[in-house]
Amino acid sequence: MPTVHQEGLIVQLEDQRQLTIPLDWYPRLQHATDEERQNWELLGDGYAIHWPDLDEYIGVEGLLAGRRSGESEKSFQRWLAERSRTANQQ
């Protein structure tokens, strides 16, 4: 079960281990609203966490391996621009 705070992403594993990951590893989570951060779902048997509002998928295996987001800077900037455009239209 994930919890997202300003300081980081905290994931409680079934075996009671707890992972704490800095938000700057996952820029979409870092730039999300609290409401968007709280809207998540586990995929399959818990192999990944999905934030549908952010189009963000984070695999638990990657968290355990210490891998940051693999999204390119270009892709992230495109996502930010679209996010800004959408916010300005509302």
N, C-alpha and C positions, 0 to 999 in steps of 0.2 A: 504494500500500500504506500503510495507516494504522498508526501507533503511538500509543498513548495512555499518557501519563505523568501524574503528579500536576500537573506544570506546564502541560501542554497536549496538544493533538492535533497530531501531525505527520503530514503526508501527502506522500509522495514521488510526484510525477507521472511519467508515462512519458517526458516530455522532460527529466527530471532536475531540474526545479524542485522545491523543497521548501517546503511551506507549514507554518507553525506557528501554531496557533490557541489562544487561552486557553480552558481548560476551562469557565470561567464563561459562555462563549458558548453552551455546550451543557450545561445543568444535569443532564440524565439521565446523561451521561458523567461529569460531576463527582461525582455521588452513587453511581456504580457501583463494584462491586468490581473488582479487577484481573482476575479470571476473566471477568466480564461484559464488560469492556473488550476483552479479547483475542478474544472470540467475535464476529467480524464477517465479512461477506461483501461482495464487490463485486457490484453489480447491473448487468445488461446488459453493455455494453462498458466498464464503469467509470464510468458517469455518476453513480453514488451509492454510498454505503457504508451498509450496514444492520447494526445490532446487534440481532439477534432477541431477546435476553434483555431488552433495554431498550425495544423497540419504537421504536427511533431510526433515522431515515433522514436522511442528510446528503448533499445533492447537491454534486458537485464544482463545478458552475457557481456555486452559492451561496458556496462557500469562496473561489473565485477573485474573486468580487464583494465579499467581505468581509461577507457577511450572517450575522448571528447566528441562533440558533434562533428560529423563528416561533411557538413554542408559547406559549400564554397562561399567565399565572401561575396562573390557576384550574385549567387542565388539568394543569400541572406539580404543583400541590399535591394534586390528586386522585390522580395517579400516585404521589407520595410516600406518601400515606396508604394506598393499596392495597399498596404495597411493604412498609410497616411492618406492616400487618395480616397479610400473607402470612408475613413473617419471624417474627412472634410466634406463628403457628400451627405453625411447624416445631419 
